Amino acid sequence: MQKTKKKTISFRADKAKCATLDKVALSIGEDRTYILNQAMNNILDIYAWQIEHIKQGVKEADAEKFISEKQWRQSLKGNF
């Protein structure tokens, strides 16, 4: 198994968040690093998903693939 190269980073967080981080880590038997890496993986996945969907939307807009206002309004019915 190939080891991933790692780099140490640091940032500031308020005391309450650090305390919560420690409680979560303790409750699942992991350390801060594990929890922070999981959180970073999750947020990076979310951003990647958003960026991809924005790019797809721009591509569709550039190709003038739009629905009519009537279709758009119809799609909203029952969603509120």
mmCIF file of the N, C-alpha and C atoms, coordinates in Angstrom:
data_MODEL
# 
_entry.id   MODEL 
# 
loop_
_atom_site.group_PDB 
_atom_site.id 
_atom_site.type_symbol 
_atom_site.label_atom_id 
_atom_site.label_alt_id 
_atom_site.label_comp_id 
_atom_site.label_asym_id 
_atom_site.label_entity_id 
_atom_site.label_seq_id 
_atom_site.pdbx_PDB_ins_code 
_atom_site.Cartn_x 
_atom_site.Cartn_y 
_atom_site.Cartn_z 
_atom_site.occupancy 
_atom_site.B_iso_or_equiv 
_atom_site.pdbx_formal_charge 
_atom_site.auth_seq_id 
_atom_site.auth_comp_id 
_atom_site.auth_asym_id 
_atom_site.auth_atom_id 
_atom_site.pdbx_PDB_model_num 
ATOM 1   N N  . MET A 1 1  ? 0.849   -1.182 0.000   1.00 0.00 ? 1  MET A N  1 
ATOM 2   C CA . MET A 1 1  ? 0.000   0.000  0.000   1.00 0.00 ? 1  MET A CA 1 
ATOM 3   C C  . MET A 1 1  ? 0.895   1.247  0.000   1.00 0.00 ? 1  MET A C  1 
ATOM 4   N N  . GLN A 1 2  ? 0.618   2.163  -0.909  1.00 0.00 ? 2  GLN A N  1 
ATOM 5   C CA . GLN A 1 2  ? 1.408   3.386  -1.032  1.00 0.00 ? 2  GLN A CA 1 
ATOM 6   C C  . GLN A 1 2  ? 0.955   4.416  -0.004  1.00 0.00 ? 2  GLN A C  1 
ATOM 7   N N  . LYS A 1 3  ? 1.911   4.990  0.707   1.00 0.00 ? 3  LYS A N  1 
ATOM 8   C CA . LYS A 1 3  ? 1.582   6.018  1.688   1.00 0.00 ? 3  LYS A CA 1 
ATOM 9   C C  . LYS A 1 3  ? 1.365   7.347  1.002   1.00 0.00 ? 3  LYS A C  1 
ATOM 10  N N  . THR A 1 4  ? 0.346   8.065  1.437   1.00 0.00 ? 4  THR A N  1 
ATOM 11  C CA . THR A 1 4  ? 0.080   9.403  0.931   1.00 0.00 ? 4  THR A CA 1 
ATOM 12  C C  . THR A 1 4  ? 0.989   10.381 1.660   1.00 0.00 ? 4  THR A C  1 
ATOM 13  N N  . LYS A 1 5  ? 1.618   11.264 0.895   1.00 0.00 ? 5  LYS A N  1 
ATOM 14  C CA . LYS A 1 5  ? 2.439   12.288 1.542   1.00 0.00 ? 5  LYS A CA 1 
ATOM 15  C C  . LYS A 1 5  ? 1.527   13.238 2.285   1.00 0.00 ? 5  LYS A C  1 
ATOM 16  N N  . LYS A 1 6  ? 1.931   13.602 3.466   1.00 0.00 ? 6  LYS A N  1 
ATOM 17  C CA . LYS A 1 6  ? 1.120   14.485 4.297   1.00 0.00 ? 6  LYS A CA 1 
ATOM 18  C C  . LYS A 1 6  ? 1.873   15.765 4.598   1.00 0.00 ? 6  LYS A C  1 
ATOM 19  N N  . LYS A 1 7  ? 1.105   16.803 4.835   1.00 0.00 ? 7  LYS A N  1 
ATOM 20  C CA . LYS A 1 7  ? 1.674   18.099 5.178   1.00 0.00 ? 7  LYS A CA 1 
ATOM 21  C C  . LYS A 1 7  ? 0.915   18.632 6.388   1.00 0.00 ? 7  LYS A C  1 
ATOM 22  N N  . THR A 1 8  ? 1.626   19.168 7.321   1.00 0.00 ? 8  THR A N  1 
ATOM 23  C CA . THR A 1 8  ? 1.009   19.745 8.501   1.00 0.00 ? 8  THR A CA 1 
ATOM 24  C C  . THR A 1 8  ? 0.483   21.135 8.161   1.00 0.00 ? 8  THR A C  1 
ATOM 25  N N  . ILE A 1 9  ? -0.753  21.381 8.551   1.00 0.00 ? 9  ILE A N  1 
ATOM 26  C CA . ILE A 1 9  ? -1.350  22.709 8.416   1.00 0.00 ? 9  ILE A CA 1 
ATOM 27  C C  . ILE A 1 9  ? -1.894  23.114 9.777   1.00 0.00 ? 9  ILE A C  1 
ATOM 28  N N  . SER A 1 10 ? -2.112  24.396 9.955   1.00 0.00 ? 10 SER A N  1 
ATOM 29  C CA . SER A 1 10 ? -2.708  24.855 11.206  1.00 0.00 ? 10 SER A CA 1 
ATOM 30  C C  . SER A 1 10 ? -3.669  25.989 10.900  1.00 0.00 ? 10 SER A C  1 
ATOM 31  N N  . PHE A 1 11 ? -4.638  26.151 11.777  1.00 0.00 ? 11 PHE A N  1 
ATOM 32  C CA . PHE A 1 11 ? -5.583  27.250 11.667  1.00 0.00 ? 11 PHE A CA 1 
ATOM 33  C C  . PHE A 1 11 ? -6.174  27.512 13.036  1.00 0.00 ? 11 PHE A C  1 
ATOM 34  N N  . ARG A 1 12 ? -6.789  28.647 13.169  1.00 0.00 ? 12 ARG A N  1 
ATOM 35  C CA . ARG A 1 12 ? -7.388  29.022 14.444  1.00 0.00 ? 12 ARG A CA 1 
ATOM 36  C C  . ARG A 1 12 ? -8.859  28.617 14.474  1.00 0.00 ? 12 ARG A C  1 
ATOM 37  N N  . ALA A 1 13 ? -9.304  28.181 15.629  1.00 0.00 ? 13 ALA A N  1 
ATOM 38  C CA . ALA A 1 13 ? -10.717 27.848 15.843  1.00 0.00 ? 13 ALA A CA 1 
ATOM 39  C C  . ALA A 1 13 ? -11.085 28.305 17.248  1.00 0.00 ? 13 ALA A C  1 
ATOM 40  N N  . ASP A 1 14 ? -12.336 28.667 17.431  1.00 0.00 ? 14 ASP A N  1 
ATOM 41  C CA . ASP A 1 14 ? -12.721 29.130 18.764  1.00 0.00 ? 14 ASP A CA 1 
ATOM 42  C C  . ASP A 1 14 ? -12.736 27.972 19.754  1.00 0.00 ? 14 ASP A C  1 
ATOM 43  N N  . LYS A 1 15 ? -12.650 28.323 21.024  1.00 0.00 ? 15 LYS A N  1 
ATOM 44  C CA . LYS A 1 15 ? -12.525 27.322 22.083  1.00 0.00 ? 15 LYS A CA 1 
ATOM 45  C C  . LYS A 1 15 ? -13.700 26.361 22.127  1.00 0.00 ? 15 LYS A C  1 
ATOM 46  N N  . ALA A 1 16 ? -14.895 26.864 21.877  1.00 0.00 ? 16 ALA A N  1 
ATOM 47  C CA . ALA A 1 16 ? -16.081 25.998 21.918  1.00 0.00 ? 16 ALA A CA 1 
ATOM 48  C C  . ALA A 1 16 ? -16.015 24.926 20.833  1.00 0.00 ? 16 ALA A C  1 
ATOM 49  N N  . LYS A 1 17 ? -15.563 25.307 19.645  1.00 0.00 ? 17 LYS A N  1 
ATOM 50  C CA . LYS A 1 17 ? -15.445 24.330 18.560  1.00 0.00 ? 17 LYS A CA 1 
ATOM 51  C C  . LYS A 1 17 ? -14.369 23.295 18.879  1.00 0.00 ? 17 LYS A C  1 
ATOM 52  N N  . CYS A 1 18 ? -13.269 23.743 19.468  1.00 0.00 ? 18 CYS A N  1 
ATOM 53  C CA . CYS A 1 18 ? -12.213 22.804 19.861  1.00 0.00 ? 18 CYS A CA 1 
ATOM 54  C C  . CYS A 1 18 ? -12.713 21.821 20.909  1.00 0.00 ? 18 CYS A C  1 
ATOM 55  N N  . ALA A 1 19 ? -13.491 22.316 21.844  1.00 0.00 ? 19 ALA A N  1 
ATOM 56  C CA . ALA A 1 19 ? -14.047 21.440 22.883  1.00 0.00 ? 19 ALA A CA 1 
ATOM 57  C C  . ALA A 1 19 ? -14.999 20.419 22.262  1.00 0.00 ? 19 ALA A C  1 
ATOM 58  N N  . THR A 1 20 ? -15.827 20.865 21.327  1.00 0.00 ? 20 THR A N  1 
ATOM 59  C CA . THR A 1 20 ? -16.748 19.946 20.644  1.00 0.00 ? 20 THR A CA 1 
ATOM 60  C C  . THR A 1 20 ? -15.962 18.926 19.836  1.00 0.00 ? 20 THR A C  1 
ATOM 61  N N  . LEU A 1 21 ? -14.931 19.385 19.151  1.00 0.00 ? 21 LEU A N  1 
ATOM 62  C CA . LEU A 1 21 ? -14.073 18.487 18.378  1.00 0.00 ? 21 LEU A CA 1 
ATOM 63  C C  . LEU A 1 21 ? -13.494 17.402 19.281  1.00 0.00 ? 21 LEU A C  1 
ATOM 64  N N  . ASP A 1 22 ? -12.992 17.796 20.430  1.00 0.00 ? 22 ASP A N  1 
ATOM 65  C CA . ASP A 1 22 ? -12.423 16.829 21.370  1.00 0.00 ? 22 ASP A CA 1 
ATOM 66  C C  . ASP A 1 22 ? -13.471 15.843 21.872  1.00 0.00 ? 22 ASP A C  1 
ATOM 67  N N  . LYS A 1 23 ? -14.677 16.321 22.152  1.00 0.00 ? 23 LYS A N  1 
ATOM 68  C CA . LYS A 1 23 ? -15.750 15.436 22.624  1.00 0.00 ? 23 LYS A CA 1 
ATOM 69  C C  . LYS A 1 23 ? -16.123 14.420 21.557  1.00 0.00 ? 23 LYS A C  1 
ATOM 70  N N  . VAL A 1 24 ? -16.239 14.879 20.320  1.00 0.00 ? 24 VAL A N  1 
ATOM 71  C CA . VAL A 1 24 ? -16.581 13.966 19.225  1.00 0.00 ? 24 VAL A CA 1 
ATOM 72  C C  . VAL A 1 24 ? -15.474 12.931 19.057  1.00 0.00 ? 24 VAL A C  1 
ATOM 73  N N  . ALA A 1 25 ? -14.236 13.389 19.023  1.00 0.00 ? 25 ALA A N  1 
ATOM 74  C CA . ALA A 1 25 ? -13.108 12.475 18.846  1.00 0.00 ? 25 ALA A CA 1 
ATOM 75  C C  . ALA A 1 25 ? -13.068 11.430 19.955  1.00 0.00 ? 25 ALA A C  1 
ATOM 76  N N  . LEU A 1 26 ? -13.231 11.875 21.177  1.00 0.00 ? 26 LEU A N  1 
ATOM 77  C CA . LEU A 1 26 ? -13.221 10.961 22.314  1.00 0.00 ? 26 LEU A CA 1 
ATOM 78  C C  . LEU A 1 26 ? -14.363 9.956  22.220  1.00 0.00 ? 26 LEU A C  1 
ATOM 79  N N  . SER A 1 27 ? -15.537 10.433 21.834  1.00 0.00 ? 27 SER A N  1 
ATOM 80  C CA . SER A 1 27 ? -16.706 9.557  21.809  1.00 0.00 ? 27 SER A CA 1 
ATOM 81  C C  . SER A 1 27 ? -16.609 8.456  20.752  1.00 0.00 ? 27 SER A C  1 
ATOM 82  N N  . ILE A 1 28 ? -15.826 8.688  19.691  1.00 0.00 ? 28 ILE A N  1 
ATOM 83  C CA . ILE A 1 28 ? -15.689 7.639  18.678  1.00 0.00 ? 28 ILE A CA 1 
ATOM 84  C C  . ILE A 1 28 ? -14.316 6.976  18.696  1.00 0.00 ? 28 ILE A C  1 
ATOM 85  N N  . GLY A 1 29 ? -13.505 7.332  19.685  1.00 0.00 ? 29 GLY A N  1 
ATOM 86  C CA . GLY A 1 29 ? -12.212 6.689  19.850  1.00 0.00 ? 29 GLY A CA 1 
ATOM 87  C C  . GLY A 1 29 ? -11.178 7.080  18.805  1.00 0.00 ? 29 GLY A C  1 
ATOM 88  N N  . GLU A 1 30 ? -11.286 8.297  18.328  1.00 0.00 ? 30 GLU A N  1 
ATOM 89  C CA . GLU A 1 30 ? -10.327 8.793  17.341  1.00 0.00 ? 30 GLU A CA 1 
ATOM 90  C C  . GLU A 1 30 ? -9.684  10.062 17.875  1.00 0.00 ? 30 GLU A C  1 
ATOM 91  N N  . ASP A 1 31 ? -8.736  10.606 17.102  1.00 0.00 ? 31 ASP A N  1 
ATOM 92  C CA . ASP A 1 31 ? -8.100  11.846 17.516  1.00 0.00 ? 31 ASP A CA 1 
ATOM 93  C C  . ASP A 1 31 ? -8.605  13.015 16.657  1.00 0.00 ? 31 ASP A C  1 
ATOM 94  N N  . ARG A 1 32 ? -8.154  14.203 17.032  1.00 0.00 ? 32 ARG A N  1 
ATOM 95  C CA . ARG A 1 32 ? -8.576  15.406 16.306  1.00 0.00 ? 32 ARG A CA 1 
ATOM 96  C C  . ARG A 1 32 ? -8.251  15.311 14.813  1.00 0.00 ? 32 ARG A C  1 
ATOM 97  N N  . THR A 1 33 ? -7.065  14.807 14.514  1.00 0.00 ? 33 THR A N  1 
ATOM 98  C CA . THR A 1 33 ? -6.627  14.733 13.124  1.00 0.00 ? 33 THR A CA 1 
ATOM 99  C C  . THR A 1 33 ? -7.596  13.915 12.281  1.00 0.00 ? 33 THR A C  1 
ATOM 100 N N  . TYR A 1 34 ? -8.043  12.793 12.817  1.00 0.00 ? 34 TYR A N  1 
ATOM 101 C CA . TYR A 1 34 ? -8.991  11.948 12.086  1.00 0.00 ? 34 TYR A CA 1 
ATOM 102 C C  . TYR A 1 34 ? -10.277 12.715 11.789  1.00 0.00 ? 34 TYR A C  1 
ATOM 103 N N  . ILE A 1 35 ? -10.825 13.363 12.814  1.00 0.00 ? 35 ILE A N  1 
ATOM 104 C CA . ILE A 1 35 ? -12.084 14.104 12.650  1.00 0.00 ? 35 ILE A CA 1 
ATOM 105 C C  . ILE A 1 35 ? -11.897 15.244 11.655  1.00 0.00 ? 35 ILE A C  1 
ATOM 106 N N  . LEU A 1 36 ? -10.814 15.994 11.776  1.00 0.00 ? 36 LEU A N  1 
ATOM 107 C CA . LEU A 1 36 ? -10.574 17.117 10.868  1.00 0.00 ? 36 LEU A CA 1 
ATOM 108 C C  . LEU A 1 36 ? -10.365 16.639 9.435   1.00 0.00 ? 36 LEU A C  1 
ATOM 109 N N  . ASN A 1 37 ? -9.681  15.521 9.247   1.00 0.00 ? 37 ASN A N  1 
ATOM 110 C CA . ASN A 1 37 ? -9.517  14.980 7.900   1.00 0.00 ? 37 ASN A CA 1 
ATOM 111 C C  . ASN A 1 37 ? -10.850 14.530 7.308   1.00 0.00 ? 37 ASN A C  1 
ATOM 112 N N  . GLN A 1 38 ? -11.696 13.921 8.128   1.00 0.00 ? 38 GLN A N  1 
ATOM 113 C CA . GLN A 1 38 ? -13.025 13.518 7.651   1.00 0.00 ? 38 GLN A CA 1 
ATOM 114 C C  . GLN A 1 38 ? -13.846 14.747 7.258   1.00 0.00 ? 38 GLN A C  1 
ATOM 115 N N  . ALA A 1 39 ? -13.787 15.772 8.085   1.00 0.00 ? 39 ALA A N  1 
ATOM 116 C CA . ALA A 1 39 ? -14.527 17.007 7.798   1.00 0.00 ? 39 ALA A CA 1 
ATOM 117 C C  . ALA A 1 39 ? -14.009 17.647 6.513   1.00 0.00 ? 39 ALA A C  1 
ATOM 118 N N  . MET A 1 40 ? -12.692 17.669 6.345   1.00 0.00 ? 40 MET A N  1 
ATOM 119 C CA . MET A 1 40 ? -12.121 18.268 5.148   1.00 0.00 ? 40 MET A CA 1 
ATOM 120 C C  . MET A 1 40 ? -12.499 17.459 3.908   1.00 0.00 ? 40 MET A C  1 
ATOM 121 N N  . ASN A 1 41 ? -12.474 16.140 3.998   1.00 0.00 ? 41 ASN A N  1 
ATOM 122 C CA . ASN A 1 41 ? -12.902 15.306 2.874   1.00 0.00 ? 41 ASN A CA 1 
ATOM 123 C C  . ASN A 1 41 ? -14.341 15.611 2.497   1.00 0.00 ? 41 ASN A C  1 
ATOM 124 N N  . ASN A 1 42 ? -15.202 15.720 3.497   1.00 0.00 ? 42 ASN A N  1 
ATOM 125 C CA . ASN A 1 42 ? -16.619 15.989 3.233   1.00 0.00 ? 42 ASN A CA 1 
ATOM 126 C C  . ASN A 1 42 ? -16.837 17.340 2.562   1.00 0.00 ? 42 ASN A C  1 
ATOM 127 N N  . ILE A 1 43 ? -16.207 18.378 3.075   1.00 0.00 ? 43 ILE A N  1 
ATOM 128 C CA . ILE A 1 43 ? -16.422 19.710 2.512   1.00 0.00 ? 43 ILE A CA 1 
ATOM 129 C C  . ILE A 1 43 ? -15.808 19.814 1.122   1.00 0.00 ? 43 ILE A C  1 
ATOM 130 N N  . LEU A 1 44 ? -14.671 19.167 0.892   1.00 0.00 ? 44 LEU A N  1 
ATOM 131 C CA . LEU A 1 44 ? -14.071 19.191 -0.440  1.00 0.00 ? 44 LEU A CA 1 
ATOM 132 C C  . LEU A 1 44 ? -14.936 18.437 -1.448  1.00 0.00 ? 44 LEU A C  1 
ATOM 133 N N  . ASP A 1 45 ? -15.564 17.342 -1.016  1.00 0.00 ? 45 ASP A N  1 
ATOM 134 C CA . ASP A 1 45 ? -16.503 16.622 -1.887  1.00 0.00 ? 45 ASP A CA 1 
ATOM 135 C C  . ASP A 1 45 ? -17.694 17.502 -2.246  1.00 0.00 ? 45 ASP A C  1 
ATOM 136 N N  . ILE A 1 46 ? -18.203 18.237 -1.266  1.00 0.00 ? 46 ILE A N  1 
ATOM 137 C CA . ILE A 1 46 ? -19.351 19.126 -1.509  1.00 0.00 ? 46 ILE A CA 1 
ATOM 138 C C  . ILE A 1 46 ? -18.962 20.218 -2.506  1.00 0.00 ? 46 ILE A C  1 
ATOM 139 N N  . TYR A 1 47 ? -17.814 20.852 -2.287  1.00 0.00 ? 47 TYR A N  1 
ATOM 140 C CA . TYR A 1 47 ? -17.371 21.909 -3.209  1.00 0.00 ? 47 TYR A CA 1 
ATOM 141 C C  . TYR A 1 47 ? -17.144 21.363 -4.615  1.00 0.00 ? 47 TYR A C  1 
ATOM 142 N N  . ALA A 1 48 ? -16.541 20.181 -4.725  1.00 0.00 ? 48 ALA A N  1 
ATOM 143 C CA . ALA A 1 48 ? -16.305 19.579 -6.042  1.00 0.00 ? 48 ALA A CA 1 
ATOM 144 C C  . ALA A 1 48 ? -17.632 19.325 -6.752  1.00 0.00 ? 48 ALA A C  1 
ATOM 145 N N  . TRP A 1 49 ? -18.624 18.814 -6.010  1.00 0.00 ? 49 TRP A N  1 
ATOM 146 C CA . TRP A 1 49 ? -19.952 18.571 -6.574  1.00 0.00 ? 49 TRP A CA 1 
ATOM 147 C C  . TRP A 1 49 ? -20.576 19.877 -7.054  1.00 0.00 ? 49 TRP A C  1 
ATOM 148 N N  . GLN A 1 50 ? -20.501 20.916 -6.223  1.00 0.00 ? 50 GLN A N  1 
ATOM 149 C CA . GLN A 1 50 ? -21.076 22.214 -6.606  1.00 0.00 ? 50 GLN A CA 1 
ATOM 150 C C  . GLN A 1 50 ? -20.394 22.785 -7.844  1.00 0.00 ? 50 GLN A C  1 
ATOM 151 N N  . ILE A 1 51 ? -19.080 22.734 -7.875  1.00 0.00 ? 51 ILE A N  1 
ATOM 152 C CA . ILE A 1 51 ? -18.336 23.276 -9.012  1.00 0.00 ? 51 ILE A CA 1 
ATOM 153 C C  . ILE A 1 51 ? -18.706 22.541 -10.293 1.00 0.00 ? 51 ILE A C  1 
ATOM 154 N N  . GLU A 1 52 ? -18.793 21.220 -10.219 1.00 0.00 ? 52 GLU A N  1 
ATOM 155 C CA . GLU A 1 52 ? -19.156 20.436 -11.401 1.00 0.00 ? 52 GLU A CA 1 
ATOM 156 C C  . GLU A 1 52 ? -20.549 20.793 -11.901 1.00 0.00 ? 52 GLU A C  1 
ATOM 157 N N  . HIS A 1 53 ? -21.501 20.964 -10.986 1.00 0.00 ? 53 HIS A N  1 
ATOM 158 C CA . HIS A 1 53 ? -22.864 21.318 -11.391 1.00 0.00 ? 53 HIS A CA 1 
ATOM 159 C C  . HIS A 1 53 ? -22.952 22.743 -11.939 1.00 0.00 ? 53 HIS A C  1 
ATOM 160 N N  . ILE A 1 54 ? -22.166 23.632 -11.394 1.00 0.00 ? 54 ILE A N  1 
ATOM 161 C CA . ILE A 1 54 ? -22.123 24.998 -11.934 1.00 0.00 ? 54 ILE A CA 1 
ATOM 162 C C  . ILE A 1 54 ? -21.555 24.973 -13.354 1.00 0.00 ? 54 ILE A C  1 
ATOM 163 N N  . LYS A 1 55 ? -20.453 24.233 -13.547 1.00 0.00 ? 55 LYS A N  1 
ATOM 164 C CA . LYS A 1 55 ? -19.866 24.127 -14.884 1.00 0.00 ? 55 LYS A CA 1 
ATOM 165 C C  . LYS A 1 55 ? -20.869 23.542 -15.879 1.00 0.00 ? 55 LYS A C  1 
ATOM 166 N N  . GLN A 1 56 ? -21.602 22.515 -15.446 1.00 0.00 ? 56 GLN A N  1 
ATOM 167 C CA . GLN A 1 56 ? -22.601 21.897 -16.316 1.00 0.00 ? 56 GLN A CA 1 
ATOM 168 C C  . GLN A 1 56 ? -23.704 22.896 -16.648 1.00 0.00 ? 56 GLN A C  1 
ATOM 169 N N  . GLY A 1 57 ? -24.131 23.670 -15.664 1.00 0.00 ? 57 GLY A N  1 
ATOM 170 C CA . GLY A 1 57 ? -25.152 24.686 -15.897 1.00 0.00 ? 57 GLY A CA 1 
ATOM 171 C C  . GLY A 1 57 ? -24.693 25.757 -16.864 1.00 0.00 ? 57 GLY A C  1 
ATOM 172 N N  . VAL A 1 58 ? -23.453 26.178 -16.735 1.00 0.00 ? 58 VAL A N  1 
ATOM 173 C CA . VAL A 1 58 ? -22.898 27.176 -17.651 1.00 0.00 ? 58 VAL A CA 1 
ATOM 174 C C  . VAL A 1 58 ? -22.831 26.600 -19.063 1.00 0.00 ? 58 VAL A C  1 
ATOM 175 N N  . LYS A 1 59 ? -22.407 25.336 -19.173 1.00 0.00 ? 59 LYS A N  1 
ATOM 176 C CA . LYS A 1 59 ? -22.335 24.686 -20.482 1.00 0.00 ? 59 LYS A CA 1 
ATOM 177 C C  . LYS A 1 59 ? -23.725 24.630 -21.130 1.00 0.00 ? 59 LYS A C  1 
ATOM 178 N N  . GLU A 1 60 ? -24.738 24.277 -20.346 1.00 0.00 ? 60 GLU A N  1 
ATOM 179 C CA . GLU A 1 60 ? -26.109 24.218 -20.867 1.00 0.00 ? 60 GLU A CA 1 
ATOM 180 C C  . GLU A 1 60 ? -26.605 25.610 -21.247 1.00 0.00 ? 60 GLU A C  1 
ATOM 181 N N  . ALA A 1 61 ? -26.277 26.611 -20.443 1.00 0.00 ? 61 ALA A N  1 
ATOM 182 C CA . ALA A 1 61 ? -26.683 27.984 -20.759 1.00 0.00 ? 61 ALA A CA 1 
ATOM 183 C C  . ALA A 1 61 ? -26.003 28.469 -22.032 1.00 0.00 ? 61 ALA A C  1 
ATOM 184 N N  . ASP A 1 62 ? -24.724 28.159 -22.182 1.00 0.00 ? 62 ASP A N  1 
ATOM 185 C CA . ASP A 1 62 ? -24.002 28.543 -23.395 1.00 0.00 ? 62 ASP A CA 1 
ATOM 186 C C  . ASP A 1 62 ? -24.612 27.901 -24.636 1.00 0.00 ? 62 ASP A C  1 
ATOM 187 N N  . ALA A 1 63 ? -25.154 26.682 -24.453 1.00 0.00 ? 63 ALA A N  1 
ATOM 188 C CA . ALA A 1 63 ? -25.798 25.969 -25.561 1.00 0.00 ? 63 ALA A CA 1 
ATOM 189 C C  . ALA A 1 63 ? -27.270 26.369 -25.697 1.00 0.00 ? 63 ALA A C  1 
ATOM 190 N N  . GLU A 1 64 ? -27.681 27.336 -24.877 1.00 0.00 ? 64 GLU A N  1 
ATOM 191 C CA . GLU A 1 64 ? -29.055 27.859 -24.875 1.00 0.00 ? 64 GLU A CA 1 
ATOM 192 C C  . GLU A 1 64 ? -30.094 26.763 -24.603 1.00 0.00 ? 64 GLU A C  1 
ATOM 193 N N  . LYS A 1 65 ? -29.742 25.871 -23.695 1.00 0.00 ? 65 LYS A N  1 
ATOM 194 C CA . LYS A 1 65 ? -30.661 24.814 -23.277 1.00 0.00 ? 65 LYS A CA 1 
ATOM 195 C C  . LYS A 1 65 ? -31.432 25.305 -22.055 1.00 0.00 ? 65 LYS A C  1 
ATOM 196 N N  . PHE A 1 66 ? -32.518 26.008 -22.309 1.00 0.00 ? 66 PHE A N  1 
ATOM 197 C CA . PHE A 1 66 ? -33.331 26.570 -21.248 1.00 0.00 ? 66 PHE A CA 1 
ATOM 198 C C  . PHE A 1 66 ? -34.728 25.967 -21.304 1.00 0.00 ? 66 PHE A C  1 
ATOM 199 N N  . ILE A 1 67 ? -35.398 25.973 -20.173 1.00 0.00 ? 67 ILE A N  1 
ATOM 200 C CA . ILE A 1 67 ? -36.817 25.635 -20.184 1.00 0.00 ? 67 ILE A CA 1 
ATOM 201 C C  . ILE A 1 67 ? -37.591 26.951 -20.181 1.00 0.00 ? 67 ILE A C  1 
ATOM 202 N N  . SER A 1 68 ? -38.818 26.873 -20.595 1.00 0.00 ? 68 SER A N  1 
ATOM 203 C CA . SER A 1 68 ? -39.634 28.089 -20.621 1.00 0.00 ? 68 SER A CA 1 
ATOM 204 C C  . SER A 1 68 ? -40.022 28.482 -19.201 1.00 0.00 ? 68 SER A C  1 
ATOM 205 N N  . GLU A 1 69 ? -40.447 29.721 -19.047 1.00 0.00 ? 69 GLU A N  1 
ATOM 206 C CA . GLU A 1 69 ? -40.900 30.177 -17.729 1.00 0.00 ? 69 GLU A CA 1 
ATOM 207 C C  . GLU A 1 69 ? -42.083 29.341 -17.272 1.00 0.00 ? 69 GLU A C  1 
ATOM 208 N N  . LYS A 1 70 ? -42.960 28.988 -18.208 1.00 0.00 ? 70 LYS A N  1 
ATOM 209 C CA . LYS A 1 70 ? -44.136 28.173 -17.877 1.00 0.00 ? 70 LYS A CA 1 
ATOM 210 C C  . LYS A 1 70 ? -43.694 26.809 -17.328 1.00 0.00 ? 70 LYS A C  1 
ATOM 211 N N  . GLN A 1 71 ? -42.716 26.183 -17.965 1.00 0.00 ? 71 GLN A N  1 
ATOM 212 C CA . GLN A 1 71 ? -42.202 24.902 -17.489 1.00 0.00 ? 71 GLN A CA 1 
ATOM 213 C C  . GLN A 1 71 ? -41.558 25.060 -16.110 1.00 0.00 ? 71 GLN A C  1 
ATOM 214 N N  . TRP A 1 72 ? -40.839 26.151 -15.933 1.00 0.00 ? 72 TRP A N  1 
ATOM 215 C CA . TRP A 1 72 ? -40.178 26.399 -14.657 1.00 0.00 ? 72 TRP A CA 1 
ATOM 216 C C  . TRP A 1 72 ? -41.207 26.550 -13.546 1.00 0.00 ? 72 TRP A C  1 
ATOM 217 N N  . ARG A 1 73 ? -42.263 27.368 -13.805 1.00 0.00 ? 73 ARG A N  1 
ATOM 218 C CA . ARG A 1 73 ? -43.313 27.566 -12.801 1.00 0.00 ? 73 ARG A CA 1 
ATOM 219 C C  . ARG A 1 73 ? -44.012 26.242 -12.502 1.00 0.00 ? 73 ARG A C  1 
ATOM 220 N N  . GLN A 1 74 ? -44.240 25.451 -13.532 1.00 0.00 ? 74 GLN A N  1 
ATOM 221 C CA . GLN A 1 74 ? -44.899 24.153 -13.340 1.00 0.00 ? 74 GLN A CA 1 
ATOM 222 C C  . GLN A 1 74 ? -44.038 23.233 -12.462 1.00 0.00 ? 74 GLN A C  1 
ATOM 223 N N  . SER A 1 75 ? -42.732 23.317 -12.632 1.00 0.00 ? 75 SER A N  1 
ATOM 224 C CA . SER A 1 75 ? -41.838 22.465 -11.848 1.00 0.00 ? 75 SER A CA 1 
ATOM 225 C C  . SER A 1 75 ? -41.839 22.845 -10.371 1.00 0.00 ? 75 SER A C  1 
ATOM 226 N N  . LEU A 1 76 ? -42.219 24.086 -10.065 1.00 0.00 ? 76 LEU A N  1 
ATOM 227 C CA . LEU A 1 76 ? -42.232 24.545 -8.675  1.00 0.00 ? 76 LEU A CA 1 
ATOM 228 C C  . LEU A 1 76 ? -43.492 24.145 -7.927  1.00 0.00 ? 76 LEU A C  1 
ATOM 229 N N  . LYS A 1 77 ? -44.559 23.845 -8.638  1.00 0.00 ? 77 LYS A N  1 
ATOM 230 C CA . LYS A 1 77 ? -45.829 23.509 -7.981  1.00 0.00 ? 77 LYS A CA 1 
ATOM 231 C C  . LYS A 1 77 ? -45.656 22.302 -7.076  1.00 0.00 ? 77 LYS A C  1 
ATOM 232 N N  . GLY A 1 78 ? -46.170 22.438 -5.883  1.00 0.00 ? 78 GLY A N  1 
ATOM 233 C CA . GLY A 1 78 ? -46.124 21.359 -4.914  1.00 0.00 ? 78 GLY A CA 1 
ATOM 234 C C  . GLY A 1 78 ? -44.801 21.254 -4.171  1.00 0.00 ? 78 GLY A C  1 
ATOM 235 N N  . ASN A 1 79 ? -43.854 22.117 -4.483  1.00 0.00 ? 79 ASN A N  1 
ATOM 236 C CA . ASN A 1 79 ? -42.565 22.075 -3.793  1.00 0.00 ? 79 ASN A CA 1 
ATOM 237 C C  . ASN A 1 79 ? -42.516 23.008 -2.580  1.00 0.00 ? 79 ASN A C  1 
ATOM 238 N N  . PHE A 1 80 ? -43.587 23.762 -2.369  1.00 0.00 ? 80 PHE A N  1 
ATOM 239 C CA . PHE A 1 80 ? -43.586 24.696 -1.255  1.00 0.00 ? 80 PHE A CA 1 
ATOM 240 C C  . PHE A 1 80 ? -44.774 24.469 -0.363  1.00 0.00 ? 80 PHE A C  1 
# 
